[in-house]
Amino acid sequence: MECGLSLRDAYAHCGRVARASGSSFLAAFWLFPRAERQALHAIYAFCRMADDIADDESIRGDRLLLLSRWHRVLDEAYLGTSDHPVGIALGDAVARFRLSKRWFEDLLVGVEMDLYGAPIERFVELERYCYCVASTIGLLVVGVRGLHGDAIRDYAVHMGIGVQLTNVLRDVGEDAAHGRVYLAREDLLRMQVTAESLRGAARSDAHRLLFALYAERARIQFERAEAAPLSADERRRLRPVEALGAIYRDLLDTLQVRGFPCLEPSLRLSRARRMAIAARAWLAPGAVA
């Protein structure tokens, strides 16, 4: 690792990692004030690189060992002793916005779940996974926004689970082709769908019913987030998160309209469409930065 890297250069590195991803994450948060946007670049870069340990097939070596090193980057970020560009930027961000280390640790638990690749037996286990890999990021985002409390936590948790369930549904075929099935085995059994059938492009009525079940579960999570008892000021400050939710609700609706093509290559909304959805959420009456 490069020692003596400036904080400015560290944040610039994280910004490049984030922009290279083309993620909906950035489409939702492009109007953040600069300090908040930089903090989210650091958070995203940490999460992206941790996730790559589990998912990037080009990575060689002992992935659990690599993940343990990433735990060390996190520890050093919180101690302010990191010489890794992501750790340097993250250390500044977590100190400035008082972000809980527990959220990052839970996220790394989700990465470990991917590394071990154990079948998900029950839907409650999938919800836990969704919390680890998505709700934790939601909690970090609202923390950067300076929002705290039980209602805020519930909002972030439900929004994150809704977003990740949508991801799971969209990527069923691609995940299955790589040997990973996130749909709970109890649901496959109930709908009489085999894991092997998820690797083909043919959709049966049983597949559509299964996918419709997961779409409805995602919608329920979005509705629970919407129902959180938040003040008008909190709602205004959550416009960026609402924008991300709107992008994923649009994706969910598109999947349904197209008959749940979840066994085909993953459906992606165009960047222009994502930006337009985010802009509508940002510019709704009463929205503020």
C-alpha contacts under 8 A as a table, 3 or more apart, distances in Angstrom:
res1	aa1	res2	aa2	distance
1	M	83	D	6.25
1	M	84	H	5.73
2	E	5	L	6.42
2	E	83	D	6.32
2	E	84	H	6.78
2	E	85	P	7.84
3	C	83	D	5.29
3	C	84	H	7.74
4	G	83	D	7.17
5	L	9	D	6.53
5	L	10	A	6.65
5	L	83	D	7.26
5	L	85	P	7.01
6	S	9	D	5.20
6	S	10	A	6.19
7	L	10	A	4.95
7	L	11	Y	6.20
7	L	88	I	6.55
7	L	89	A	6.16
8	R	11	Y	5.28
8	R	12	A	6.19
9	D	12	A	4.90
9	D	13	H	6.16
9	D	85	P	7.68
10	A	13	H	5.13
10	A	14	C	6.45
10	A	85	P	4.51
10	A	86	V	6.35
10	A	88	I	6.23
10	A	89	A	5.39
11	Y	14	C	5.06
11	Y	15	G	6.15
11	Y	38	Q	6.39
11	Y	41	H	7.32
11	Y	42	A	6.62
11	Y	85	P	7.51
11	Y	86	V	7.58
11	Y	89	A	5.37
12	A	15	G	5.01
12	A	16	R	6.34
13	H	16	R	5.22
13	H	17	V	6.44
13	H	85	P	6.76
13	H	86	V	7.46
14	C	17	V	5.06
14	C	18	A	6.17
14	C	41	H	5.39
14	C	42	A	5.26
14	C	44	Y	7.74
14	C	45	A	5.39
14	C	85	P	7.54
14	C	86	V	6.22
14	C	89	A	7.59
15	G	18	A	5.09
15	G	19	R	6.05
15	G	38	Q	7.18
15	G	41	H	5.26
15	G	42	A	7.35
15	G	45	A	7.76
16	R	19	R	5.18
16	R	20	A	5.98
17	V	20	A	5.32
17	V	21	S	6.65
17	V	41	H	7.88
17	V	45	A	5.81
18	A	21	S	5.49
18	A	22	G	7.45
18	A	23	S	7.65
18	A	26	L	7.50
18	A	41	H	5.87
18	A	44	Y	6.26
18	A	45	A	5.95
19	R	22	G	5.84
19	R	23	S	7.68
19	R	26	L	7.48
22	G	26	L	7.51
22	G	271	R	7.90
23	S	26	L	5.87
23	S	27	A	7.04
24	S	27	A	4.92
24	S	28	A	6.40
24	S	244	L	6.93
24	S	247	I	7.49
24	S	274	R	6.81
25	F	28	A	5.57
25	F	29	F	6.68
25	F	244	L	6.71
26	L	29	F	5.15
26	L	30	W	5.79
27	A	30	W	5.87
27	A	244	L	7.69
27	A	271	R	7.83
27	A	274	R	6.36
27	A	275	M	5.46
27	A	278	A	6.45
28	A	240	P	5.44
28	A	241	V	6.92
28	A	243	A	5.29
28	A	244	L	5.08
28	A	275	M	7.34
28	A	278	A	5.22
29	F	32	F	5.60
29	F	37	R	7.15
29	F	240	P	5.52
29	F	241	V	7.83
30	W	37	R	7.28
31	L	37	R	7.99
31	L	289	A	7.47
32	F	36	E	6.02
32	F	37	R	5.34
32	F	240	P	7.97
32	F	289	A	6.60
33	P	36	E	5.50
33	P	37	R	6.07
33	P	289	A	7.30
34	R	37	R	5.03
34	R	38	Q	6.07
35	A	38	Q	5.18
35	A	39	A	6.25
36	E	39	A	5.04
36	E	40	L	6.26
36	E	144	V	6.17
36	E	145	R	7.29
37	R	40	L	5.12
37	R	41	H	6.24
38	Q	41	H	4.99
38	Q	42	A	6.40
39	A	42	A	5.15
39	A	43	I	6.27
39	A	89	A	7.55
39	A	90	L	7.09
39	A	93	A	5.03
39	A	94	V	7.98
39	A	144	V	7.32
40	L	43	I	4.87
40	L	44	Y	5.86
40	L	141	V	7.15
40	L	144	V	7.71
41	H	44	Y	5.08
41	H	45	A	5.98
42	A	45	A	5.15
42	A	46	F	6.23
42	A	86	V	6.14
42	A	89	A	5.73
42	A	90	L	5.22
42	A	93	A	7.30
43	I	46	F	5.24
43	I	47	C	6.23
43	I	90	L	6.47
43	I	140	L	7.92
44	Y	47	C	5.07
44	Y	48	R	5.82
45	A	48	R	5.05
45	A	49	M	6.04
45	A	86	V	6.62
46	F	49	M	5.45
46	F	50	A	6.17
46	F	86	V	6.26
46	F	87	G	7.82
46	F	90	L	7.73
47	C	50	A	5.12
47	C	51	D	5.99
47	C	107	L	7.80
48	R	51	D	5.11
48	R	52	D	6.13
49	M	52	D	5.03
49	M	53	I	6.63
50	A	53	I	5.38
50	A	54	A	7.34
50	A	67	L	7.00
50	A	70	W	6.92
50	A	108	L	7.26
50	A	111	V	7.01
51	D	54	A	5.48
51	D	55	D	6.27
51	D	111	V	6.05
52	D	55	D	4.86
52	D	56	D	4.80
53	I	56	D	6.18
53	I	59	I	6.90
53	I	63	R	6.11
53	I	66	L	7.08
53	I	67	L	6.81
53	I	111	V	7.95
54	A	63	R	7.10
54	A	111	V	6.27
54	A	112	E	7.63
54	A	114	D	6.02
54	A	115	L	5.26
55	D	114	D	7.93
56	D	59	I	5.82
57	E	60	R	7.73
60	R	63	R	7.57
61	G	66	L	7.94
62	D	65	L	5.25
62	D	66	L	6.33
63	R	66	L	4.85
63	R	67	L	6.09
63	R	115	L	7.58
64	L	67	L	4.97
64	L	68	S	6.19
64	L	112	E	7.75
64	L	115	L	7.50
65	L	68	S	5.02
65	L	69	R	6.38
66	L	69	R	5.10
66	L	70	W	6.36
67	L	70	W	4.86
67	L	71	H	6.30
67	L	112	E	8.00
68	S	71	H	4.97
68	S	72	R	6.47
69	R	72	R	4.92
69	R	73	V	6.41
70	W	73	V	4.90
70	W	74	L	6.38
71	H	74	L	5.09
71	H	75	D	6.29
71	H	105	E	7.95
71	H	108	L	7.82
72	R	75	D	4.94
72	R	76	E	6.08
73	V	76	E	5.15
73	V	77	A	6.05
73	V	82	S	6.48
73	V	84	H	7.23
73	V	87	G	5.74
74	L	77	A	5.02
74	L	78	Y	6.44
74	L	87	G	6.62
74	L	104	F	7.88
75	D	78	Y	5.37
75	D	79	L	6.34
76	E	79	L	4.86
76	E	80	G	5.86
76	E	81	T	5.04
76	E	82	S	4.81
76	E	87	G	7.00
76	E	91	G	7.79
77	A	80	G	5.03
77	A	81	T	6.28
77	A	82	S	5.40
77	A	87	G	4.86
77	A	88	I	6.22
77	A	90	L	6.05
77	A	91	G	4.14
77	A	92	D	7.88
78	Y	81	T	7.85
78	Y	91	G	5.49
78	Y	94	V	7.21
78	Y	95	A	7.59
78	Y	101	K	7.72
79	L	82	S	7.72
79	L	91	G	7.50
80	G	88	I	7.25
80	G	91	G	5.62
80	G	92	D	7.72
81	T	88	I	7.78
82	S	85	P	7.92
82	S	87	G	5.32
82	S	88	I	5.53
82	S	91	G	7.71
83	D	87	G	6.81
83	D	88	I	6.33
84	H	87	G	5.01
84	H	88	I	6.02
85	P	88	I	5.12
85	P	89	A	6.31
86	V	89	A	5.33
86	V	90	L	5.89
87	G	90	L	4.98
87	G	91	G	5.82
88	I	91	G	5.20
88	I	92	D	6.58
89	A	92	D	5.31
89	A	93	A	6.28
90	L	93	A	4.94
90	L	94	V	6.04
91	G	94	V	5.47
91	G	95	A	6.26
92	D	95	A	5.35
92	D	96	R	6.04
93	A	96	R	5.14
93	A	97	F	6.05
93	A	98	R	7.99
93	A	99	L	7.96
94	V	97	F	5.39
94	V	98	R	5.31
94	V	99	L	4.85
94	V	100	S	7.63
95	A	98	R	5.14
95	A	99	L	7.04
97	F	143	G	6.70
97	F	144	V	5.59
97	F	146	G	7.14
98	R	143	G	7.53
99	L	140	L	6.60
99	L	143	G	6.19
99	L	144	V	7.53
100	S	103	W	5.83
100	S	104	F	7.58
100	S	140	L	7.95
101	K	104	F	5.40
101	K	105	E	6.32
102	R	105	E	4.93
102	R	106	D	6.04
103	W	106	D	5.20
103	W	107	L	6.27
103	W	136	T	5.18
103	W	137	I	7.58
103	W	139	L	7.26
103	W	140	L	7.16
104	F	107	L	5.00
104	F	108	L	6.35
104	F	136	T	7.02
105	E	108	L	5.13
105	E	109	V	6.41
106	D	109	V	4.95
106	D	110	G	6.60
106	D	132	C	5.25
106	D	133	V	7.81
106	D	136	T	6.99
107	L	110	G	5.15
107	L	111	V	6.59
107	L	132	C	4.62
107	L	133	V	5.10
107	L	134	A	7.75
107	L	136	T	6.16
107	L	137	I	7.88
108	L	111	V	4.88
108	L	112	E	6.23
108	L	132	C	7.54
108	L	133	V	7.86
109	V	112	E	5.02
109	V	113	M	6.31
109	V	132	C	6.61
110	G	113	M	5.00
110	G	114	D	6.52
110	G	129	Y	5.71
110	G	130	C	7.95
110	G	132	C	4.94
110	G	133	V	5.38
111	V	114	D	5.12
111	V	115	L	6.30
111	V	133	V	7.30
112	E	115	L	4.88
112	E	116	Y	6.19
113	M	116	Y	5.34
113	M	117	G	6.05
113	M	118	A	7.19
113	M	129	Y	7.59
114	D	117	G	4.95
114	D	118	A	7.84
117	G	180	R	6.96
119	P	181	V	7.07
119	P	182	Y	7.45
119	P	184	A	7.81
119	P	185	R	7.53
120	I	123	F	7.51
120	I	125	E	6.32
120	I	126	L	6.48
120	I	181	V	7.74
120	I	182	Y	6.29
120	I	183	L	6.99
120	I	184	A	5.11
120	I	185	R	6.28
121	E	125	E	7.07
121	E	184	A	5.14
121	E	185	R	4.80
121	E	186	E	6.01
122	R	125	E	5.45
122	R	126	L	6.89
122	R	184	A	5.07
122	R	185	R	6.37
122	R	186	E	5.64
122	R	187	D	7.70
123	F	126	L	4.99
123	F	127	E	6.32
123	F	183	L	7.61
123	F	184	A	5.21
123	F	186	E	7.39
123	F	187	D	7.58
124	V	127	E	4.99
124	V	128	R	6.35
125	E	128	R	5.06
125	E	129	Y	6.33
125	E	184	A	7.93
126	L	129	Y	4.95
126	L	130	C	6.13
126	L	182	Y	7.06
126	L	183	L	7.48
126	L	184	A	6.80
127	E	130	C	4.98
127	E	131	Y	6.17
127	E	161	I	6.65
128	R	131	Y	5.06
128	R	132	C	6.30
129	Y	132	C	5.09
129	Y	133	V	6.31
130	C	133	V	5.40
130	C	134	A	5.61
130	C	135	S	6.75
130	C	160	G	7.02
130	C	161	I	5.12
130	C	164	Q	5.60
130	C	165	L	7.01
131	Y	134	A	5.49
131	Y	135	S	4.48
131	Y	136	T	6.25
131	Y	157	V	6.48
131	Y	160	G	6.54
131	Y	161	I	5.78
132	C	135	S	6.24
132	C	136	T	5.77
133	V	136	T	6.36
133	V	137	I	7.19
133	V	164	Q	7.79
134	A	137	I	5.27
134	A	138	G	6.51
134	A	160	G	4.76
134	A	161	I	6.46
134	A	163	V	7.29
134	A	164	Q	6.08
135	S	138	G	4.83
135	S	139	L	6.19
135	S	156	A	5.97
135	S	157	V	4.60
135	S	158	H	7.17
135	S	159	M	6.94
135	S	160	G	3.92
135	S	161	I	6.04
136	T	139	L	5.04
136	T	140	L	6.30
136	T	157	V	7.35
136	T	160	G	7.52
137	I	140	L	4.99
137	I	141	V	6.17
137	I	160	G	7.52
138	G	141	V	5.03
138	G	142	V	6.30
138	G	156	A	4.98
138	G	157	V	6.85
138	G	159	M	7.39
138	G	160	G	5.93
138	G	241	V	7.82
139	L	142	V	5.34
139	L	143	G	6.07
139	L	153	R	6.61
139	L	156	A	5.55
139	L	157	V	7.16
140	L	143	G	4.93
140	L	144	V	6.23
141	V	144	V	5.12
141	V	145	R	6.35
141	V	241	V	7.90
142	V	145	R	4.81
142	V	146	G	6.36
142	V	147	L	5.40
142	V	148	H	7.36
142	V	152	I	7.59
142	V	156	A	7.37
142	V	238	L	7.43
143	G	146	G	4.99
143	G	147	L	5.49
143	G	148	H	6.66
144	V	147	L	7.55
145	R	237	R	7.08
145	R	238	L	7.87
147	L	152	I	6.82
147	L	234	E	7.37
148	H	152	I	5.81
148	H	153	R	7.05
149	G	152	I	5.37
149	G	153	R	6.20
150	D	153	R	4.99
150	D	154	D	6.17
151	A	154	D	5.12
151	A	155	Y	6.16
151	A	228	A	5.84
151	A	229	P	6.06
151	A	230	L	6.43
152	I	155	Y	5.05
152	I	156	A	6.23
152	I	228	A	7.56
152	I	230	L	7.18
153	R	156	A	5.21
153	R	157	V	6.08
154	D	157	V	5.15
154	D	158	H	6.10
154	D	225	A	6.92
154	D	228	A	6.83
155	Y	158	H	5.46
155	Y	159	M	6.04
155	Y	224	R	7.34
155	Y	225	A	4.40
155	Y	226	E	7.26
155	Y	228	A	5.76
156	A	159	M	5.16
156	A	160	G	5.99
156	A	225	A	7.10
157	V	160	G	5.22
157	V	161	I	6.27
157	V	225	A	7.85
158	H	161	I	5.18
158	H	162	G	6.14
158	H	221	Q	5.05
158	H	222	F	6.44
158	H	224	R	6.29
158	H	225	A	5.22
159	M	162	G	5.14
159	M	163	V	6.19
159	M	221	Q	6.29
159	M	222	F	5.56
159	M	224	R	7.97
159	M	225	A	5.53
159	M	245	G	6.83
160	G	163	V	5.12
160	G	164	Q	6.16
161	I	164	Q	5.18
161	I	165	L	5.99
161	I	218	A	7.28
161	I	221	Q	6.52
162	G	165	L	5.25
162	G	166	T	6.28
162	G	217	R	7.66
162	G	218	A	4.43
162	G	219	R	6.67
162	G	220	I	7.68
162	G	221	Q	4.93
162	G	222	F	5.58
163	V	166	T	5.20
163	V	167	N	6.40
163	V	218	A	7.24
163	V	245	G	6.86
163	V	248	Y	6.08
164	Q	167	N	4.84
164	Q	168	V	6.11
165	L	168	V	4.94
165	L	169	L	6.14
165	L	214	Y	7.09
165	L	215	A	7.71
165	L	217	R	7.78
165	L	218	A	5.62
166	T	169	L	5.11
166	T	170	R	6.11
166	T	214	Y	7.98
166	T	215	A	6.96
166	T	218	A	6.27
166	T	248	Y	6.83
166	T	251	L	7.73
166	T	252	L	6.28
167	N	170	R	5.14
167	N	171	D	6.10
168	V	171	D	5.33
168	V	172	V	6.09
168	V	182	Y	6.68
168	V	183	L	7.64
169	L	172	V	5.52
169	L	211	F	6.73
169	L	214	Y	6.84
169	L	215	A	7.31
169	L	262	C	6.42
170	R	255	L	7.45
170	R	261	P	7.92
170	R	262	C	5.28
170	R	266	S	5.70
170	R	267	L	6.43
171	D	174	E	5.36
171	D	175	D	5.83
171	D	262	C	6.28
171	D	263	L	7.60
171	D	265	P	7.66
171	D	266	S	5.33
172	V	175	D	5.34
172	V	176	A	6.06
172	V	181	V	7.07
172	V	182	Y	7.62
172	V	183	L	8.00
172	V	198	L	6.99
172	V	262	C	5.58
172	V	263	L	5.94
173	G	176	A	5.14
173	G	177	A	6.18
173	G	198	L	5.76
173	G	199	R	5.75
173	G	200	G	7.36
173	G	201	A	7.66
173	G	262	C	5.84
173	G	263	L	3.84
173	G	264	E	5.86
173	G	265	P	6.94
173	G	266	S	7.54
174	E	177	A	5.12
174	E	178	H	6.57
174	E	199	R	7.81
174	E	263	L	7.10
174	E	264	E	7.39
174	E	265	P	6.35
174	E	266	S	6.77
175	D	178	H	5.19
175	D	179	G	6.46
175	D	180	R	5.10
175	D	181	V	6.26
175	D	182	Y	7.95
176	A	179	G	4.89
176	A	180	R	4.94
176	A	181	V	5.41
176	A	195	A	7.70
176	A	198	L	6.02
176	A	199	R	5.41
177	A	180	R	7.37
177	A	198	L	8.00
177	A	199	R	5.38
181	V	184	A	7.91
181	V	195	A	7.11
183	L	187	D	7.11
183	L	188	L	7.24
184	A	187	D	5.40
184	A	188	L	6.57
185	R	188	L	4.96
185	R	189	L	6.16
186	E	189	L	5.24
186	E	190	R	6.17
187	D	190	R	4.94
187	D	191	M	6.12
187	D	210	L	7.41
188	L	191	M	5.30
188	L	192	Q	5.78
188	L	193	V	4.89
188	L	194	T	6.35
188	L	195	A	7.46
188	L	210	L	7.51
189	L	192	Q	4.90
189	L	193	V	6.30
189	L	194	T	7.51
190	R	193	V	7.87
191	M	206	A	5.95
191	M	207	H	7.76
191	M	209	L	7.43
191	M	210	L	6.28
192	Q	206	A	6.86
193	V	197	S	6.98
193	V	206	A	6.52
193	V	207	H	6.65
194	T	197	S	5.36
194	T	198	L	7.12
195	A	198	L	5.49
195	A	199	R	7.59
196	E	199	R	5.74
196	E	200	G	7.82
197	S	200	G	5.70
198	L	201	A	7.63
198	L	263	L	6.33
199	R	263	L	7.01
200	G	263	L	6.56
201	A	263	L	5.14
201	A	264	E	5.72
202	A	263	L	7.39
203	R	206	A	7.91
203	R	207	H	5.73
203	R	208	R	6.87
203	R	261	P	7.88
203	R	263	L	7.36
204	S	207	H	5.12
204	S	208	R	6.48
205	D	208	R	5.10
205	D	209	L	6.21
206	A	209	L	5.15
206	A	210	L	6.18
207	H	210	L	5.08
207	H	211	F	6.14
208	R	211	F	5.08
208	R	212	A	5.95
208	R	259	G	7.28
208	R	260	F	6.52
209	L	212	A	5.01
209	L	213	L	6.19
210	L	213	L	5.16
210	L	214	Y	6.60
211	F	214	Y	5.17
211	F	215	A	6.17
211	F	260	F	6.68
211	F	262	C	7.86
212	A	215	A	4.95
212	A	216	E	6.17
212	A	256	Q	7.59
212	A	260	F	7.75
213	L	216	E	5.24
213	L	217	R	6.30
214	Y	217	R	4.96
214	Y	218	A	6.21
215	A	218	A	5.14
215	A	219	R	6.28
215	A	252	L	6.77
215	A	256	Q	7.95
216	E	219	R	4.98
216	E	220	I	6.20
217	R	220	I	5.12
217	R	221	Q	6.49
218	A	221	Q	5.19
218	A	222	F	6.46
219	R	222	F	5.04
219	R	223	E	6.13
219	R	249	R	7.67
220	I	223	E	4.98
220	I	224	R	6.14
221	Q	224	R	5.06
221	Q	225	A	6.28
222	F	225	A	5.12
222	F	226	E	6.26
222	F	245	G	7.46
223	E	226	E	4.96
223	E	227	A	6.13
224	R	227	A	4.98
224	R	228	A	6.42
225	A	228	A	5.43
230	L	234	E	5.94
230	L	235	R	6.38
231	S	234	E	5.11
231	S	235	R	6.23
232	A	235	R	5.07
232	A	236	R	6.27
233	D	236	R	5.11
233	D	237	R	6.28
234	E	237	R	5.08
234	E	238	L	6.11
235	R	238	L	5.03
235	R	239	R	6.58
236	R	239	R	5.47
236	R	286	G	6.57
236	R	287	A	5.09
236	R	288	V	5.74
236	R	289	A	7.76
237	R	240	P	7.48
237	R	287	A	7.48
237	R	288	V	6.37
237	R	289	A	6.33
238	L	241	V	5.30
238	L	242	E	6.15
239	R	242	E	4.84
239	R	243	A	6.06
239	R	281	A	6.29
239	R	282	W	5.65
239	R	287	A	6.56
239	R	288	V	7.65
240	P	243	A	4.93
240	P	244	L	6.51
240	P	278	A	7.53
240	P	281	A	7.40
240	P	282	W	6.45
241	V	244	L	5.08
241	V	245	G	6.24
242	E	245	G	4.94
242	E	246	A	6.02
242	E	281	A	6.60
243	A	246	A	5.00
243	A	247	I	6.34
243	A	277	I	6.81
243	A	278	A	4.59
243	A	279	A	7.56
243	A	280	R	7.78
243	A	281	A	5.02
243	A	282	W	6.68
244	L	247	I	5.16
244	L	248	Y	6.52
244	L	278	A	6.79
245	G	248	Y	5.22
245	G	249	R	6.07
246	A	249	R	5.03
246	A	250	D	6.09
246	A	277	I	6.70
246	A	278	A	7.27
246	A	281	A	7.47
247	I	250	D	5.22
247	I	251	L	6.33
247	I	274	R	6.03
247	I	277	I	6.10
247	I	278	A	6.93
248	Y	251	L	4.84
248	Y	252	L	6.08
249	R	252	L	4.93
249	R	253	D	6.16
250	D	253	D	5.07
250	D	254	T	6.10
251	L	254	T	5.03
251	L	255	L	6.20
251	L	268	R	7.87
251	L	269	L	6.93
252	L	255	L	5.19
252	L	256	Q	6.41
253	D	256	Q	5.15
253	D	257	V	6.14
254	T	257	V	5.09
254	T	258	R	6.18
255	L	258	R	5.28
255	L	259	G	6.36
255	L	260	F	4.80
255	L	261	P	6.57
255	L	262	C	7.67
255	L	267	L	7.73
256	Q	259	G	5.09
256	Q	260	F	5.16
257	V	260	F	7.38
258	R	261	P	6.49
261	P	264	E	5.66
261	P	267	L	7.94
262	C	265	P	7.51
262	C	266	S	6.77
262	C	267	L	7.89
263	L	266	S	7.87
269	L	273	R	6.34
269	L	274	R	6.47
270	S	273	R	5.19
270	S	274	R	6.29
271	R	274	R	5.07
271	R	275	M	6.07
272	A	275	M	5.16
272	A	276	A	6.11
273	R	276	A	5.07
273	R	277	I	6.22
274	R	277	I	5.20
274	R	278	A	6.15
275	M	278	A	5.05
275	M	279	A	6.02
276	A	279	A	5.06
276	A	280	R	6.28
277	I	280	R	5.27
277	I	281	A	6.51
278	A	281	A	5.23
278	A	282	W	6.15
279	A	282	W	4.98
279	A	283	L	5.90
280	R	283	L	5.23
280	R	284	A	6.00
281	A	284	A	5.43
282	W	287	A	6.06
282	W	288	V	7.75
283	L	286	G	7.98
283	L	287	A	5.96
284	A	287	A	5.68
